Amino acid sequence: MSTSQNSRTHTSVSNEAKAVPQVKRDSTVRASHFILKGEHMRLFIMAMLVIPSTALAGWSLYEIFLPNGLTNLEIAQLGLGLTLFAWLCMAFWTGIIGFFLQLFNIDPLSLRKNQVKPDAASPLKQKHAVVMPVYNEDTRRIMVGFEACIRELMESENSSNFDFFMLSDTRDTEKADAELRAFTRLKKRLGAFSSQVFYRRREQNLHRKVGNLKEFCERWGANYESMIVLDADSVMTGERMQDLARRIEQNPDTALVQTIPMPVRQNTFFGRFVQFAAHLYSPMLATGLSFWQTDSANYWGHNAIIRIAPFMQHCGLPTLEGRAPFGGEILSHDFVEAALLRRAGWQAYLLTDTTGSYEEVPSNIVDYAIRDRRWVQGNIQHLGLLKVKGLKMANRLHFLFGAFAYISSLILFCMLALGTADALIRATSVPEFFVSEYQLFPSWQVARQDMMMVTMWGTAALLFLPKLLGIALALIKRREEFGGAWSLLKGSAIELAMAVLIAPLMMFYHSYFVISVFIGHSVKWEAQEREGRKVPWTVAIKHTQIMSCLAVAWGVTTFYFTPSLFMWLLPVLVGMVLAAPVIRLTSSDKFGLAMRKFGVFVIDQEVNECKALKRLRVAMGYFTLSQHKAEVPALPDNAWQSMPEQALSQKPLPMRYRLPKRLHQS
C-alpha cells in the first residue's frame, strides 16, 4: 500500500515517541475494564461455522450442474455462488449466535450473564466534548436536536464536565447566516450555561468531515479527555452520554465505544418500515457482531465516544495515491479510524443495548439509494486498504464485508443473468443425446429436482431464518415495546413482504452503483434529505424506467422460451416492474400514518417516548429565527496540537506518545 504523506513529520513523531515511555497499566484499574473471554477463538469459531456451510451450499450447486456436464456458464455461476454463499453464511451465523446470546441473556463479550457496567451514581472526573459536525443542513432540525442534547446534560449532576461544539462546514450563505442567528437564539435560551456551548464555522472546508473534526481536535482537543460525535440528525439522552463518558474514564485502554443509533421520527411508509426493521433486528444482530469482533468494533461515524489523544495520535488520514476508486481522499473514514486505533493497541467496543441513542433515516427509496451511492464508493475504497500494515483480522473483515454488502448485489445480478443465458441456450438448441462415436445408449438430460429444492430451501433459510428468530425473540422478550404481540406480528409480516418486494430494486441500484464506482465515476458527498417528502411520479419513473424496461424484456423472453425459469424469476421481476409505484406509494406520509393507526410498524419510542425525543418533537413546532440578529460567537482559546498523518505502509506508532505542539497557529 503506497500513500502520499509527509515523511519528515512522521519521522519526527516516531523519534519523539521512542523517547516517551509507555504509560504503566494499573492492575486495579484493569478490573473495571470490559471483560473479555476467549476473544482469540471467536473468529476461529466463526470460520468453523461459515466454511462448512459455504462448502455445503457450493456442493449442492455443483451436484445440480454436474449430471449434464459443466459448461463455462455454469462454472462461472458456481464461482459466483460460492462467494455469495460465504457472505450469506457469515451474516446467518452472526444472527444465530446473537439470537441464542440474547435469548439466554448472555453478554457477547464476557459470555457471562452480566457485563461490568459503570456505576451510574459515580461523578465524572474529566472534561468531555459533545461535537456535532454539520454541512448545509436544515437549520431548524440541527439546532433543535443540538439543544435537546444540551438540555439533557445541562440538567444532570455532571453538567460542568461537558462542553458542546457545533462545527459547521456549511457553504450555503443563507444557511450559514441562519445557523448564526439560530445559535444566537440558542445562547440566549441557555442563559448561564451558554458559556459551555460554542459554534465554529470553517471558511475553508478542506477534507470534508475528516478535516472538520481534525481541526477541532488540533485546536481544542487537548482540553478534553474524549468527544461524543453526533451526526446532524442525532439525538442522545443524558443517561447514555454520561454512560459513554464513564466508560471512557473507567477503561483507560479503550479509545472508542460505539452505540447502536436507532432510527426514529419517521412518518412515511418506507421510513417507518426501515425504522421498525432496525428496532426489531438490531439488538440480535449487534450481539452476534459483538461476539466475533470483541474489542475490534467498528466505528459508524456518529453516536459514539472517542478518546481524543489516541484519535489524534493514530487517526490522521493520508491521501491515497492513485485514481478512484482506491486512490484519493479516504471517504468512509470511520471504518478506517477504528482500524487504526485498534492496530495501535487501543480497544474499541460496540454496546449492544439500544437505549438512548437515536438517528433519522431517509424517508423514501430514492433518498435511501442516493445515500447508499455515497457509501458504495467509500466502502469499495476499503478494499485497497486491506494490506495496511498491522491491521487486526476483525478490522480487515469489516473492510471486506462493508464492501461486499454492496458487491454482493452485483454478484447476485450476474448469477441471475448467467442462469438466464444458460437456460435460453439450452431452450433454443437441439440437445445431443449421443456425444461419442460408438455410444450405444443416449445420454439423457438430467434435472436434479431434489437438489434444486434442497438448495432453494437452504438459501431461503439463510435469508429468512435470522429474521424469523428476531421476530420470535421480540415476541418473547420485547413485545410490549412494539405495542403488544398482535401489533408486532402484523408489523413483522408486512416488513417481510416489503423486504422481498424492494430487494430487487436495491439489487439493481447497488449493482449499478458498484459498476459506476469501478469504472471511475465519483459522486459528491452532499447533505442528505432528512425530512419526509413524497416522491413525484416523474422522479419515481426517472429512477426506475431502465430497471422496469429490463424486467419486462427479461420476463417476456423467459416466459416464451423457458416458462419454468420465468416462475423462478417472478419475485425478482415483479419488484423491478412495479418499482415506480412502490417508490411513490411508500414515500407517502398519509400511508405511513394510516399504518401507525392500525398498529403496524410501532416502535418503543412511540409507545414510551423518552424525554430527549419529546424535547425534539415539541421544539420542532415552535422554532423560529425571525427576531434574532446574527452575532459571531466567541470561541475558546486554542490549545494547539498537531495531528500527524499516519504512514499506512509502516508499523503503527506506540500506543501512547506525546504529540508535537506548535507555538503559534493562525
C-alpha positions in Angstrom: 0.0 0.0 0.0 1.5 3.3 -1.1 0.3 6.6 0.3 1.2 10.2 -0.1 2.5 11.5 3.2 4.8 14.0 4.9 7.8 11.8 5.8 9.6 14.5 7.9 6.5 14.8 10.1 6.3 11.1 10.6 10.0 10.7 11.3 10.0 13.5 14.0 6.9 12.0 15.7 8.4 8.5 15.6 11.7 9.7 17.2 9.8 11.5 19.9 7.6 8.5 20.5 10.6 6.4 21.2 11.8 8.8 23.9 8.5 8.7 25.8 8.0 5.6 28.0 4.7 3.7 27.8 2.2 4.5 30.5 2.1 1.8 33.0 -1.1 0.0 33.3 -2.7 0.0 36.8 -4.0 -3.5 37.7 -6.6 -2.0 40.0 -8.0 0.0 37.1 -7.9 -3.0 34.8 -10.5 -4.7 37.0 -13.1 -2.2 35.7 -12.3 -2.9 32.0 -14.7 -4.5 29.6 -14.5 -8.2 30.5 -13.5 -10.5 27.5 -13.3 -14.2 27.4 -11.9 -16.4 24.7 -11.5 -13.4 22.3 -8.7 -15.2 20.4 -11.0 -18.1 19.5 -14.1 -16.1 18.3 -13.0 -15.8 14.6 -11.9 -19.4 14.6 -15.4 -20.4 15.8 -17.0 -18.3 13.1 -14.7 -19.9 10.4 -15.7 -23.3 11.6 -19.3 -22.4 11.1 -19.1 -20.4 7.9 -16.6 -22.5 5.9 -18.5 -25.9 6.1 -21.8 -24.1 5.5 -20.4 -22.4 2.4 -18.9 -25.7 1.2 -22.2 -27.5 1.6 -24.0 -24.8 -0.4 -21.3 -24.9 -3.1 -21.5 -28.7 -3.2 -25.3 -28.6 -3.7 -24.8 -26.2 -6.7 -22.2 -28.5 -8.1 -24.5 -31.5 -7.9 -27.2 -29.6 -9.8 -24.8 -28.7 -12.6 -22.7 -31.9 -12.8 -25.0 -34.5 -14.4 -25.2 -32.8 -17.8 -21.5 -31.7 -17.8 -20.3 -28.4 -16.5 -20.5 -25.6 -19.1 -18.5 -22.4 -18.9 -21.6 -20.5 -17.8 -22.2 -23.0 -15.0 -18.6 -22.8 -13.8 -19.0 -19.0 -13.6 -22.3 -19.4 -11.7 -20.6 -21.9 -9.3 -17.8 -19.5 -8.6 -20.1 -16.5 -8.0 -22.4 -18.7 -5.9 -19.7 -19.8 -3.6 -18.7 -16.1 -3.0 -22.3 -15.2 -2.4 -23.0 -18.1 0.0 -19.9 -17.2 2.0 -21.3 -13.8 2.6 -24.8 -15.2 3.4 -23.4 -17.8 5.8 -21.4 -15.2 7.7 -24.5 -13.0 8.2 -26.6 -16.1 9.0 -24.3 -17.3 11.8 -23.9 -13.8 13.2 -27.6 -13.7 13.6 -27.9 -17.2 15.0 -25.3 -16.5 17.6 -26.9 -13.2 18.5 -30.3 -15.0 18.9 -29.0 -17.5 21.5 -27.0 -15.0 23.4 -29.9 -12.6 23.6 -32.4 -15.4 24.4 -30.3 -16.6 27.4 -29.2 -13.1 28.5 -25.5 -13.8 27.9 -23.2 -10.9 27.4 -21.4 -11.3 24.0 -18.0 -10.1 25.4 -17.7 -11.8 28.8 -20.0 -14.7 27.9 -21.5 -14.2 31.4 -24.9 -13.1 32.5 -23.8 -9.6 33.0 -21.0 -7.3 31.8 -19.5 -4.9 34.2 -21.1 -1.5 33.8 -20.1 1.9 35.1 -21.6 3.0 38.3 -24.3 5.4 37.2 -24.0 7.3 40.5 -20.3 7.9 40.3 -19.5 11.5 39.3 -17.3 12.2 36.2 -13.8 13.4 36.8 -12.7 14.7 33.4 -13.9 17.1 30.8 -15.6 15.8 27.7 -16.8 17.5 24.5 -20.0 16.8 22.5 -19.4 17.7 18.9 -21.9 18.0 16.0 -20.3 18.5 12.5 -22.9 19.9 10.1 -22.8 20.7 6.4 -25.6 22.6 4.5 -28.3 21.1 6.8 -31.8 22.2 7.7 -31.1 24.9 10.4 -34.2 24.1 12.4 -33.5 20.4 12.7 -29.9 20.7 13.7 -30.4 23.4 16.2 -33.4 21.8 17.8 -31.6 18.4 18.0 -28.4 20.1 19.4 -30.4 21.9 22.1 -32.2 18.7 23.1 -28.8 17.1 23.7 -27.5 20.1 25.6 -30.6 20.2 27.9 -30.3 16.5 28.6 -26.8 17.1 30.1 -27.5 20.6 31.4 -29.9 19.2 34.0 -27.5 16.5 35.1 -25.1 16.5 38.1 -22.2 16.3 35.6 -23.2 19.3 33.5 -19.9 21.1 34.3 -18.0 18.2 32.7 -19.3 18.7 29.2 -18.8 21.4 26.6 -20.7 21.5 23.3 -19.4 22.4 19.8 -21.4 22.8 16.6 -18.8 22.5 13.9 -20.1 24.0 10.7 -18.8 23.4 7.2 -21.9 25.0 5.6 -21.2 26.6 2.2 -24.6 28.0 1.5 -24.5 31.6 2.6 -28.2 31.7 3.6 -28.0 28.6 5.7 -24.7 29.9 7.2 -26.5 33.1 8.3 -29.4 31.1 9.6 -27.1 29.0 11.7 -25.5 32.1 13.2 -28.9 33.6 14.0 -30.2 30.3 15.4 -27.1 30.0 17.6 -27.6 33.5 18.9 -31.1 32.4 19.9 -29.8 29.3 21.5 -27.3 31.2 23.6 -30.0 33.5 24.9 -32.2 30.5 25.8 -29.5 28.7 27.7 -28.6 31.5 30.0 -25.5 30.9 32.1 -24.9 27.5 30.6 -24.3 29.2 27.2 -20.6 29.6 28.3 -20.2 25.9 27.7 -21.7 26.0 24.2 -19.7 27.0 21.1 -20.2 27.4 17.3 -17.4 27.4 14.8 -17.8 27.7 11.0 -14.8 26.9 8.8 -14.1 29.3 6.0 -12.4 26.5 4.0 -14.0 23.1 4.5 -10.9 21.0 3.5 -11.3 17.2 3.6 -15.0 17.3 4.5 -16.0 15.8 7.9 -12.5 14.4 8.5 -11.0 17.9 8.2 -13.7 19.4 10.3 -13.1 17.0 13.2 -9.3 17.2 12.8 -9.4 21.0 13.2 -11.5 20.7 16.3 -9.0 18.2 17.8 -6.0 20.2 16.9 -7.4 23.5 18.3 -9.2 22.3 21.4 -8.8 18.5 21.7 -6.1 18.9 24.4 -8.7 20.4 26.7 -10.8 17.2 26.7 -10.5 13.5 27.5 -13.0 12.4 24.9 -15.5 13.6 22.4 -19.0 12.3 21.7 -19.6 12.6 18.0 -23.1 13.4 16.8 -24.4 13.5 13.3 -26.7 16.3 12.1 -29.8 14.1 12.8 -28.5 12.6 16.1 -30.2 12.7 19.4 -28.8 11.1 22.6 -30.2 11.0 26.1 -28.3 12.4 29.0 -28.0 9.0 30.6 -26.4 7.5 27.5 -23.9 10.3 27.1 -22.9 10.2 30.7 -22.6 6.4 30.5 -20.3 6.7 27.5 -18.1 9.2 29.4 -17.9 6.9 32.4 -16.8 4.0 30.2 -14.0 6.1 28.7 -12.9 7.3 32.2 -13.0 3.8 33.8 -11.4 1.9 30.9 -8.1 3.6 30.2 -7.1 1.3 27.3 -10.5 1.9 25.5 -10.4 4.5 22.8 -13.8 4.0 21.1 -17.3 3.0 22.3 -19.9 2.8 19.5 -23.6 2.8 20.3 -26.4 1.5 18.1 -28.2 4.5 16.7 -31.9 3.6 16.4 -34.0 5.3 13.7 -36.9 7.5 15.0 -39.3 10.2 13.9 -40.4 8.6 10.6 -43.9 9.1 9.1 -43.6 7.8 5.6 -44.4 4.2 5.0 -40.8 3.4 3.8 -39.3 5.4 6.7 -41.4 3.5 9.2 -40.6 0.2 7.5 -36.8 0.9 7.9 -37.3 2.2 11.4 -39.3 -0.8 12.5 -36.8 -3.3 11.0 -33.9 -1.7 12.8 -35.7 -1.8 16.2 -36.8 -5.4 15.6 -33.5 -7.0 14.4 -30.7 -4.7 15.6 -30.2 -6.0 19.2 -29.9 -9.6 18.0 -27.6 -8.8 15.1 -25.4 -6.4 17.1 -25.0 -9.0 19.8 -23.8 -11.6 17.2 -21.5 -9.0 15.7 -20.0 -8.1 19.1 -19.4 -11.8 19.7 -16.9 -12.2 17.0 -15.4 -8.7 16.7 -14.8 -8.4 20.5 -12.5 -5.4 21.2 -12.1 -4.6 17.5 -15.5 -2.9 17.0 -16.3 -0.8 14.0 -17.0 3.0 14.1 -20.0 4.2 12.2 -19.1 7.9 12.2 -21.5 9.2 14.9 -23.3 8.4 18.2 -20.0 7.2 19.6 -17.5 8.4 22.1 -13.8 8.6 21.1 -10.8 9.2 23.4 -9.2 12.3 21.8 -5.5 11.7 22.5 -5.2 8.3 20.7 -7.5 9.6 18.0 -5.1 12.4 17.3 -2.1 10.2 17.6 -3.2 7.4 15.3 -6.1 8.6 13.0 -4.5 11.3 10.9 -5.6 10.0 7.5 -3.3 10.3 4.4 -4.4 10.9 0.9 -4.0 7.6 -1.0 -2.0 7.5 -4.2 -3.7 6.5 -7.4 -7.0 7.1 -9.0 -10.5 6.3 -7.8 -11.9 4.1 -6.5 -8.9 3.2 -4.4 -6.9 6.4 -4.6 -7.6 10.0 -3.3 -9.1 11.1 0.0 -10.4 8.4 2.3 -14.2 8.7 2.0 -15.7 6.3 4.6 -13.2 7.5 7.2 -15.0 6.0 10.2 -14.1 2.3 9.4 -10.5 3.3 8.9 -10.2 5.3 12.1 -11.5 2.4 14.1 -9.0 0.1 12.4 -6.1 2.5 13.0 -7.0 2.8 16.7 -7.1 -1.0 17.1 -3.8 -1.6 15.2 -2.1 0.8 17.7 -3.3 -1.4 20.6 -6.4 0.6 21.7 -9.7 -1.2 22.3 -12.9 -0.4 20.5 -16.3 -1.8 21.7 -19.9 -1.9 20.5 -22.7 -1.5 23.0 -25.5 -3.9 22.2 -28.3 -2.3 24.2 -30.2 0.2 22.1 -31.4 2.7 24.6 -30.7 6.4 24.4 -29.0 6.7 21.0 -31.1 7.8 18.1 -30.8 9.0 14.5 -33.0 9.5 11.4 -33.1 7.7 8.1 -34.0 8.7 4.5 -37.8 8.7 4.2 -38.1 7.2 0.7 -36.4 4.7 -1.5 -34.8 7.4 -3.8 -33.1 9.2 -1.0 -32.1 5.9 0.6 -30.5 4.8 -2.7 -28.7 8.2 -3.0 -27.2 7.8 0.4 -26.2 4.2 -0.4 -24.4 5.5 -3.6 -22.0 7.5 -1.4 -21.4 4.6 0.9 -20.8 2.2 -2.0 -17.9 4.4 -3.2 -16.4 4.8 0.3 -16.7 1.1 1.2 -15.2 -0.2 -2.1 -12.2 2.0 -1.4 -11.6 0.0 1.7 -10.6 -3.0 -0.4 -7.4 -1.1 -1.3 -6.7 -0.8 2.5 -6.7 -4.5 3.3 -2.9 -4.6 3.1 -2.4 -1.8 5.6 0.4 -3.0 7.9 -0.6 -4.1 11.4 -4.4 -4.3 10.9 -6.3 -6.7 13.1 -8.2 -9.5 11.3 -11.5 -8.3 12.6 -10.9 -4.9 11.0 -9.9 -6.4 7.7 -13.2 -8.3 7.8 -15.0 -5.0 8.5 -13.4 -3.6 5.4 -14.2 -6.7 3.3 -17.8 -7.1 4.5 -18.5 -3.4 4.2 -17.6 -3.5 0.5 -19.2 -6.9 -0.1 -22.6 -5.6 1.4 -22.9 -3.8 -2.0 -20.8 -6.0 -4.3 -23.0 -9.0 -3.4 -25.9 -7.4 -5.2 -23.8 -7.3 -8.4 -22.8 -10.9 -7.9 -26.4 -12.0 -7.5 -27.5 -10.0 -10.5 -24.7 -11.7 -12.6 -25.8 -15.1 -11.3 -29.3 -14.5 -12.4 -28.1 -13.2 -15.8 -25.8 -16.1 -16.4 -28.5 -18.6 -15.3 -30.9 -17.0 -17.8 -28.4 -17.1 -20.6 -27.7 -20.7 -19.8 -31.4 -21.6 -19.8 -32.0 -19.8 -23.1 -29.1 -21.5 -24.8 -30.5 -24.9 -23.7 -34.0 -24.0 -24.7 -33.0 -22.8 -28.2 -30.5 -25.6 -29.1 -31.1 -29.2 -30.0 -29.7 -31.5 -27.3 -27.1 -34.0 -28.1 -28.0 -37.5 -26.9 -25.0 -39.3 -28.5 -21.8 -37.5 -27.5 -19.3 -40.1 -28.7 -18.9 -42.1 -31.9 -19.5 -45.6 -30.6 -22.1 -44.8 -27.9 -24.8 -47.4 -27.7 -27.3 -45.6 -25.4 -28.3 -42.0 -25.4 -27.2 -39.5 -22.7 -30.4 -38.1 -21.4 -30.6 -34.7 -19.9 -30.9 -35.0 -16.1 -32.6 -32.4 -13.9 -31.7 -32.8 -10.3 -35.1 -31.6 -9.0 -34.3 -32.9 -5.5 -31.1 -30.9 -5.2 -32.8 -27.9 -6.6 -35.4 -28.0 -3.9 -32.8 -28.6 -1.2 -30.8 -25.6 -2.4 -33.8 -23.4 -2.7 -35.0 -24.1 0.9 -31.4 -23.9 2.2 -31.0 -20.4 0.6 -34.4 -19.4 2.0 -33.2 -20.5 5.4 -30.0 -18.4 5.2 -32.1 -15.4 4.2 -35.1 -15.6 6.4 -34.3 -17.7 9.4 -32.5 -14.9 11.2 -35.5 -12.6 10.6 -37.9 -15.2 12.0 -35.7 -15.7 15.0 -35.5 -12.0 15.5 -39.3 -11.9 15.5 -39.5 -14.8 17.9 -37.0 -13.1 20.2 -39.0 -9.9 20.2 -42.2 -11.8 21.0 -40.5 -13.5 23.9 -38.7 -10.5 25.4 -39.8 -7.2 24.0 -43.3 -7.4 22.6 -44.6 -4.5 24.7 -42.1 -2.2 23.0 -43.9 -2.8 19.7 -47.4 -2.2 21.1 -48.1 -5.9 22.0 -47.8 -9.3 20.4 -50.5 -8.7 17.7 -49.1 -5.4 16.6 -45.6 -6.9 16.5 -46.9 -9.8 14.3 -48.7 -7.5 11.9 -45.7 -5.3 11.5 -43.3 -8.3 11.1 -45.5 -9.9 8.4 -45.7 -6.6 6.4 -41.9 -6.0 6.9 -41.1 -9.4 5.5 -43.3 -8.8 2.5 -41.9 -5.3 2.0 -38.3 -6.6 2.2 -39.0 -9.2 -0.5 -40.7 -6.5 -2.7 -37.9 -3.9 -2.6 -35.0 -6.4 -2.6 -34.9 -6.4 -6.5 -34.8 -2.6 -6.6 -31.9 -2.4 -4.2 -30.1 -5.2 -6.1 -30.4 -3.2 -9.3 -29.3 0.1 -7.7 -26.4 -1.4 -5.8 -25.2 -3.3 -8.9 -25.3 -0.1 -11.0 -23.5 1.8 -8.2 -20.8 -0.8 -7.9 -20.2 -0.8 -11.7 -20.1 3.0 -11.8 -17.5 3.1 -9.0 -15.2 0.6 -10.6 -15.3 2.4 -14.0 -14.3 5.6 -12.1 -17.5 7.6 -11.7 -17.3 9.6 -8.5 -20.1 11.3 -6.6 -20.3 14.4 -4.5 -20.8 13.8 -0.8 -23.6 16.3 -0.2 -26.0 16.8 2.7 -28.8 14.2 2.6 -32.5 14.7 2.7 -33.7 14.1 6.3 -37.3 15.3 6.4 -40.1 13.3 4.7 -41.1 14.1 1.1 -43.4 12.4 -1.2 -41.6 11.3 -4.4 -43.3 12.8 -7.6 -44.3 10.3 -10.3 -41.8 12.0 -12.7 -38.9 11.3 -10.2 -40.0 7.8 -9.5 -40.3 6.9 -13.2 -36.9 8.6 -13.9 -35.1 6.5 -11.3 -36.8 3.2 -12.4 -37.5 3.3 -16.1 -34.4 1.4 -17.2 -34.9 -1.2 -14.4 -38.6 -1.7 -15.3 -38.0 -2.0 -19.1 -35.2 -4.5 -18.5 -37.5 -6.6 -16.2 -40.3 -6.6 -18.8 -37.9 -7.7 -21.6 -36.4 -10.3 -19.2 -39.8 -11.6 -18.2 -41.2 -11.8 -21.8 -38.2 -13.6 -23.1 -38.0 -16.2 -20.3 -41.8 -16.8 -20.3 -41.6 -17.5 -24.1 -38.6 -19.8 -24.1 -38.4 -21.2 -20.5 -41.6 -20.8 -18.6 -40.2 -22.8 -15.6 -37.4 -20.2 -15.2 -39.9 -17.4 -15.5 -41.7 -18.7 -12.5 -38.4 -18.8 -10.5 -37.6 -15.2 -11.5 -41.1 -13.9 -10.9 -40.5 -12.5 -7.4 -37.5 -10.6 -8.8 -39.3 -9.3 -11.9 -42.4 -8.2 -10.0 -40.3 -5.9 -7.8 -38.5 -4.4 -10.7 -41.6 -3.9 -12.9 -43.5 -2.2 -10.0 -40.6 -0.1 -8.9 -42.1 3.3 -9.7 -45.4 2.7 -8.0 -43.7 1.2 -5.0 -41.4 4.2 -4.6 -44.3 6.6 -5.0 -46.7 4.8 -2.6 -44.1 4.1 0.1 -43.0 7.7 0.2 -46.5 8.8 1.4 -46.8 10.3 4.9 -50.6 9.5 4.9 -50.0 5.9 4.1 -47.4 5.6 6.8 -49.5 7.3 9.5 -52.5 5.2 8.5 -50.5 2.0 9.1 -49.5 3.5 12.5 -53.2 3.8 13.4 -53.6 0.1 12.6 -50.7 -0.8 14.8 -48.3 -1.6 12.0 -44.6 -0.7 12.4 -45.0 0.5 16.0 -41.7 1.1 17.9 -40.8 1.5 21.5 -40.2 5.3 21.3 -43.8 5.7 20.1 -45.1 3.5 22.9 -43.0 5.2 25.6 -41.3 8.4 24.3 -38.1 9.4 26.1 -37.6 13.0 27.3 -34.9 13.8 24.7 -37.2 12.9 21.8 -40.1 14.7 23.3 -38.0 17.8 23.6 -37.1 17.5 19.9 -40.7 16.9 18.8 -42.1 19.8 20.8 -39.4 22.3 19.8 -39.7 21.5 16.1 -43.2 23.1 16.3 -42.2 26.5 17.7 -38.7 27.1 16.4 -38.2 30.5 14.8 -35.4 32.8 13.6 -37.1 36.0 12.6 -36.4 38.2 15.7 -32.7 37.3 16.1 -29.8 39.1 14.5 -26.7 37.1 13.7 -23.8 37.5 16.1 -20.4 36.0 15.7 -19.9 33.8 18.8 -16.7 33.7 20.9 -14.6 30.6 20.9 -12.2 29.1 23.5 -8.5 29.8 23.3 -6.5 27.5 21.1 -4.6 24.7 22.7 -2.9 23.6 19.5 -1.5 20.2 19.0 -0.7 18.8 15.6 -2.4 15.7 14.3 0.2 13.7 12.4 -0.6 11.9 9.2 -0.3 8.1 9.5 2.1 6.0 7.5 -0.1 3.1 6.4 2.8 1.1 4.9 4.8 1.1 8.2 4.2 -0.2 11.7 1.9 1.8 13.8 3.3 4.3 16.3 3.4 3.3 20.0 0.1 3.1 21.8 0.9 6.3 23.8 3.3 9.0 23.0 3.5 12.8 23.1 2.0 14.8 20.2 4.2 17.6 18.8 3.0 21.1 19.6 3.1 24.3 17.6 3.8 27.5 19.4 1.6 29.6 17.2 -1.3 28.8 14.9 -3.0 31.4 12.9 
